[in-house]
Amino acid sequence: MEWDVEVDARGLKCPLPILRAKKALSAMETGKVLRVLATDPGSVQDFQAFARQTGNKLLHQGDAGEQTFEFLLLRK
């Protein structure tokens, strides 16, 4: 899947990956896709909750290799 903006939050602990994603999404237009890379295992649950709370759609979450999680969020 393609994305429009990428945030590299590898090496950052909660809540920084979410805060970086929130900042990036606020600067994006509706319908654009944000890709976030994170290494914090807690980010899996954090991004699920973030999507529910903000109304942005979590299109994908998965393993990007090298102990990195990938999240794709659709801007509402």
DSSP file (Angstrom, degrees, kcal/mol; ACC not computed):
  #  RESIDUE AA STRUCTURE BP1 BP2  ACC     N-H-->O    O-->H-N    N-H-->O    O-->H-N    TCO  KAPPA ALPHA  PHI   PSI    X-CA   Y-CA   Z-CA
    1    1 A M              0   0    0      0, 0.0     2,-0.2     0, 0.0     0, 0.0   0.000 360.0 360.0 360.0 145.5    0.0    0.0    0.0
    2    2 A E        -     0   0    0      2,-0.0     2,-0.3    33,-0.0     0, 0.0  -0.579 360.0-164.3 -93.0 157.1    1.2    3.5   -0.7
    3    3 A W        -     0   0    0     -2,-0.2    31,-0.2     1,-0.1     3,-0.1  -0.920  20.4-146.9-137.4 163.5    1.3    6.4    1.7
    4    4 A D  S    S+     0   0    0     29,-2.6     2,-0.3    -2,-0.3    30,-0.2   0.781  83.4  22.8-100.2 -35.3    1.6   10.2    1.5
    5    5 A V  E     -a   34   0A   0     28,-1.8    30,-2.9     2,-0.0     2,-0.4  -0.982  65.7-155.6-136.2 144.3    3.6   11.0    4.7
    6    6 A E  E     -a   35   0A   0     -2,-0.3     2,-0.5    28,-0.2    30,-0.2  -0.971   3.1-164.8-124.9 139.1    5.9    8.9    6.8
    7    7 A V  E     -a   36   0A   0     28,-3.0    30,-2.4    -2,-0.4     2,-0.9  -0.987   9.8-153.8-119.2 122.8    6.8    9.3   10.5
    8    8 A D  E     +a   37   0A   0     -2,-0.5    30,-0.1    28,-0.2    28,-0.1  -0.842  26.6 160.6 -97.9 102.8    9.9    7.4   11.8
    9    9 A A  E >   +a   38   0A   0     28,-2.9     3,-1.8    -2,-0.9    30,-0.6   0.068  20.7 143.9-109.3  22.1    9.3    6.9   15.5
   10   10 A R  T 3   +     0   0    0      1,-0.3     3,-0.1    28,-0.2    28,-0.1  -0.405  69.6  20.4 -64.6 136.3   11.7    4.0   15.9
   11   11 A G  T 3  S+     0   0    0      1,-0.3     2,-0.3    -2,-0.1    -1,-0.3   0.328  98.4 117.0  88.1  -7.4   13.5    4.1   19.2
   12   12 A L    <   -     0   0    0     -3,-1.8    28,-0.4     3,-0.0    27,-0.3  -0.734  54.1-142.7 -96.4 143.6   10.9    6.3   20.8
   13   13 A K    >   -     0   0    0     -2,-0.3     3,-2.0     1,-0.1    -1,-0.0  -0.636  43.6 -39.6-100.4 160.6    8.8    5.2   23.8
   14   14 A C  T 3  S+     0   0    0      1,-0.3    -1,-0.1    -2,-0.2    29,-0.0  -0.282 121.0  20.7 -53.8 136.2    5.1    5.9   24.5
   15   15 A P  T 3> S+     0   0    0      0, 0.0     4,-2.4     0, 0.0     3,-0.4  -0.942 108.9  74.8 -99.9  11.2    3.6    8.5   24.1
   16   16 A L  H <> S+     0   0    0     -3,-2.0     4,-2.6     1,-0.2     5,-0.3   0.857  93.1  53.5 -59.5 -41.3    6.1    9.9   21.5
   17   17 A P  H  > S+     0   0    0      0, 0.0     4,-2.0     0, 0.0    -1,-0.2   0.920 113.4  44.8 -59.2 -39.9    5.0    7.8   18.5
   18   18 A I  H  > S+     0   0    0     -3,-0.4     4,-2.9     2,-0.2    -2,-0.2   0.915 112.7  50.6 -67.8 -43.2    1.4    8.8   19.0
   19   19 A L  H  X S+     0   0    0     -4,-2.4     4,-2.1     1,-0.2    -1,-0.2   0.893 111.3  48.2 -63.6 -39.3    2.3   12.5   19.5
   20   20 A R  H  X S+     0   0    0     -4,-2.6     4,-2.2    -5,-0.2    -1,-0.2   0.903 112.9  48.3 -66.9 -40.2    4.4   12.5   16.3
   21   21 A A  H  X S+     0   0    0     -4,-2.0     4,-2.9    -5,-0.3     5,-0.2   0.918 110.3  51.7 -64.8 -43.3    1.6   10.8   14.4
   22   22 A K  H  X S+     0   0    0     -4,-2.9     4,-1.9     1,-0.2    -2,-0.2   0.909 110.6  48.2 -60.0 -43.4   -1.0   13.3   15.8
   23   23 A K  H  X S+     0   0    0     -4,-2.1     4,-0.8     2,-0.2    -1,-0.2   0.917 113.3  47.3 -64.2 -44.0    1.2   16.2   14.7
   24   24 A A  H >< S+     0   0    0     -4,-2.2     3,-0.8     1,-0.2     4,-0.3   0.919 111.5  50.6 -64.4 -43.9    1.7   14.7   11.2
   25   25 A L  H >< S+     0   0    0     -4,-2.9     3,-1.4     1,-0.2    -1,-0.2   0.867 103.6  59.1 -63.0 -36.4   -2.0   14.0   10.7
   26   26 A S  H 3< S+     0   0    0     -4,-1.9    -1,-0.2     1,-0.3    -2,-0.2   0.773 106.9  47.8 -65.7 -24.0   -3.0   17.5   11.8
   27   27 A A  T << S+     0   0    0     -4,-0.8    -1,-0.3    -3,-0.8     2,-0.2   0.450 100.2  88.3 -93.3  -1.3   -0.9   18.9    8.9
   28   28 A M  S <  S-     0   0    0     -3,-1.4     2,-0.2    -4,-0.3     3,-0.1  -0.619  77.0-115.6 -99.7 156.8   -2.4   16.4    6.3
   29   29 A E    >   -     0   0    0     -2,-0.2     3,-1.7     1,-0.1    46,-0.2  -0.526  45.1 -84.1 -83.9 155.4   -5.5   16.7    4.1
   30   30 A T  T 3  S+     0   0    0      1,-0.2    46,-0.2    -2,-0.2    -1,-0.1  -0.308 115.6  27.9 -56.0 137.9   -8.5   14.4    4.5
   31   31 A G  T 3  S+     0   0    0     44,-2.6    -1,-0.2     1,-0.3     2,-0.2   0.345  90.4 124.0  90.7  -6.1   -8.0   11.1    2.6
   32   32 A K    <   -     0   0    0     -3,-1.7    43,-3.0    -7,-0.1     2,-0.4  -0.537  56.9-127.3 -85.9 156.3   -4.2   11.1    2.8
   33   33 A V  E     - B   0  74A   0     41,-0.2   -29,-2.6    -2,-0.2   -28,-1.8  -0.893  14.8-158.1-112.3 132.4   -2.4    8.1    4.3
   34   34 A L  E     -aB   5  73A   0     39,-2.9    39,-2.7    -2,-0.4     2,-0.5  -0.906   4.1-156.5-107.1 131.7    0.2    8.3    7.1
   35   35 A R  E     -aB   6  72A   0    -30,-2.9   -28,-3.0    -2,-0.4     2,-0.4  -0.936  10.6-170.0-107.1 130.2    2.8    5.6    7.6
   36   36 A V  E     -aB   7  71A   0     35,-2.8    35,-2.3    -2,-0.5     2,-0.5  -0.979   8.1-161.6-121.5 131.5    4.3    5.3   11.1
   37   37 A L  E     +aB   8  70A   0    -30,-2.4   -28,-2.9    -2,-0.4     2,-0.3  -0.952  21.9 166.5-109.0 129.4    7.3    3.1   12.0
   38   38 A A  E     -aB   9  69A   0     31,-2.3    31,-3.8    -2,-0.5   -28,-0.2  -0.986  33.3-164.8-143.5 150.7    7.7    2.3   15.7
   39   39 A T        +     0   0    0    -30,-0.6   -29,-0.1    -2,-0.3    -1,-0.1   0.514  60.7 107.1-109.9 -10.8    9.7   -0.1   17.8
   40   40 A D    >   -     0   0    0    -28,-0.4     3,-2.2   -31,-0.2     4,-0.3  -0.591  62.7-148.2 -72.4 117.5    7.8    0.3   21.1
   41   41 A P  T >  S+     0   0    0      0, 0.0     3,-1.1     0, 0.0     4,-0.4   0.799  96.5  63.2 -58.0 -27.8    5.7   -2.9   21.6
   42   42 A G  T 3> S+     0   0    0      1,-0.2     4,-2.1     2,-0.2     3,-0.3   0.654  82.6  79.9 -69.8 -14.7    3.1   -0.8   23.3
   43   43 A S  H <> S+     0   0    0     -3,-2.2     4,-2.8     1,-0.2     5,-0.3   0.769  79.8  67.6 -65.7 -24.3    2.5    1.1   20.1
   44   44 A V  H <> S+     0   0    0     -3,-1.1     4,-1.3    -4,-0.3    -1,-0.2   0.965 110.2  33.1 -60.3 -52.1    0.3   -1.8   18.8
   45   45 A Q  H  > S+     0   0    0     -4,-0.4     4,-2.3    -3,-0.3     5,-0.2   0.861 116.6  58.5 -70.8 -35.3   -2.4   -1.1   21.4
   46   46 A D  H  X S+     0   0    0     -4,-2.1     4,-2.6     1,-0.2    -2,-0.2   0.920 106.9  45.6 -61.6 -44.9   -1.7    2.6   21.4
   47   47 A F  H  X S+     0   0    0     -4,-2.8     4,-2.2     2,-0.2    -1,-0.2   0.831 110.4  54.0 -72.3 -30.8   -2.4    3.0   17.7
   48   48 A Q  H  X S+     0   0    0     -4,-1.3     4,-1.9    -5,-0.3    -1,-0.2   0.947 114.0  42.0 -63.1 -47.1   -5.6    0.9   17.9
   49   49 A A  H  X S+     0   0    0     -4,-2.3     4,-2.6     2,-0.2    -2,-0.2   0.897 112.4  54.6 -66.4 -40.9   -6.9    3.2   20.6
   50   50 A F  H  X S+     0   0    0     -4,-2.6     4,-2.2    -5,-0.2     6,-0.3   0.912 108.3  48.9 -59.3 -44.6   -5.7    6.3   18.9
   51   51 A A  H  X S+     0   0    0     -4,-2.2     4,-1.9     1,-0.2     5,-0.3   0.925 112.8  47.4 -62.9 -44.8   -7.6    5.4   15.7
   52   52 A R  H  < S+     0   0    0     -4,-1.9    -2,-0.2     1,-0.2    -1,-0.2   0.917 115.4  45.2 -61.9 -43.3  -10.8    4.7   17.7
   53   53 A Q  H  < S+     0   0    0     -4,-2.6    -1,-0.2     1,-0.2    -2,-0.2   0.815 120.8  36.7 -73.3 -31.7  -10.5    7.9   19.7
   54   54 A T  H  < S-     0   0    0     -4,-2.2    -1,-0.2    -5,-0.2    -2,-0.2   0.647 100.5-123.7 -98.1 -16.3   -9.7   10.2   16.8
   55   55 A G     <  +     0   0    0     -4,-1.9     2,-0.2     1,-0.4    -3,-0.1   0.409  65.7 135.5  85.2  -3.3  -11.8    8.7   14.0
   56   56 A N        -     0   0    0     -6,-0.3     2,-0.5    -5,-0.3    -1,-0.4  -0.585  59.4-116.3 -74.3 143.5   -8.8    8.2   11.8
   57   57 A K  E     -C   74   0A   0     17,-1.6    17,-3.1    -2,-0.2     2,-1.1  -0.701  11.1-141.0 -91.4 127.5   -8.9    4.8   10.2
   58   58 A L  E     +C   73   0A   0     -2,-0.5    15,-0.2    15,-0.2     3,-0.1  -0.748  24.9 177.4 -82.5 101.1   -6.2    2.3   11.0
   59   59 A L  E     -     0   0A   0     13,-2.2     2,-0.3    -2,-1.1    -1,-0.2   0.829  61.5  -0.8 -76.0 -33.7   -5.8    0.7    7.5
   60   60 A H  E     -C   72   0A   0     12,-1.4    12,-2.5    -3,-0.1     2,-0.3  -0.990  50.8-179.2-158.2 143.0   -2.9   -1.6    8.4
   61   61 A Q  E     +C   71   0A   0     -2,-0.3     2,-0.3    10,-0.2    10,-0.2  -0.967  32.3 121.8-142.4 136.5   -0.7   -2.7   11.3
   62   62 A G  E     -C   70   0A   0      8,-2.1     8,-3.1    -2,-0.3     2,-0.5  -0.958  59.7 -58.1-170.7-173.8    2.0   -5.2   10.9
   63   63 A D  E     -C   69   0A   0     -2,-0.3     6,-0.2     6,-0.2     3,-0.1  -0.747  30.5-176.1 -89.5 124.6    5.6   -6.3   11.2
   64   64 A A  E     -     0   0A   0      4,-3.2     5,-0.2    -2,-0.5    -1,-0.1   0.252  51.4-104.3-101.7  10.1    8.0   -4.2    9.1
   65   65 A G  E >  S+C   68   0A   0      3,-0.5     3,-0.9     1,-0.0    -1,-0.3   0.043  96.3  62.1  86.9 161.1   11.0   -6.4   10.1
   66   66 A E  T 3  S-     0   0    0      1,-0.3     3,-0.1    -3,-0.1    -1,-0.0   0.871 131.6 -58.5  52.2  44.4   13.9   -5.8   12.5
   67   67 A Q  T 3  S+     0   0    0      1,-0.2     2,-0.4   -26,-0.0    -1,-0.3   0.837 105.4 135.7  56.7  37.2   11.5   -5.5   15.5
   68   68 A T  E <   - C   0  65A   0     -3,-0.9    -4,-3.2   -58,-0.1    -3,-0.5  -0.949  45.0-148.2-118.5 135.2    9.7   -2.6   13.8
   69   69 A F  E     -BC  38  63A   0    -31,-3.8   -31,-2.3    -2,-0.4     2,-0.4  -0.793   9.9-150.9 -99.7 144.2    5.9   -2.2   13.7
   70   70 A E  E     -BC  37  62A   0     -8,-3.1    -8,-2.1    -2,-0.3     2,-0.4  -0.953  12.3-175.6-117.6 134.7    4.2   -0.5   10.7
   71   71 A F  E     -BC  36  61A   0    -35,-2.3   -35,-2.8    -2,-0.4     2,-0.5  -0.994   9.2-163.4-129.0 135.4    1.0    1.4   10.9
   72   72 A L  E     -BC  35  60A   0    -12,-2.5   -13,-2.2    -2,-0.4   -12,-1.4  -0.983  12.8-172.5-119.1 121.9   -1.0    3.0    8.1
   73   73 A L  E     -BC  34  58A   0    -39,-2.7   -39,-2.9    -2,-0.5     2,-0.6  -0.943  17.2-142.8-118.6 132.8   -3.6    5.6    9.1
   74   74 A L  E     -BC  33  57A   0    -17,-3.1   -17,-1.6    -2,-0.4     2,-0.3  -0.839  26.2-124.1 -93.2 122.7   -6.1    7.2    6.8
   75   75 A R              0   0    0    -43,-3.0   -44,-2.6    -2,-0.6   -43,-0.1  -0.491 360.0 360.0 -69.6 127.6   -6.7   10.9    7.7
   76   76 A K              0   0    0     -2,-0.3   -46,-0.2   -46,-0.2    -1,-0.2   0.472 360.0 360.0 -75.5 360.0  -10.4   11.6    8.4
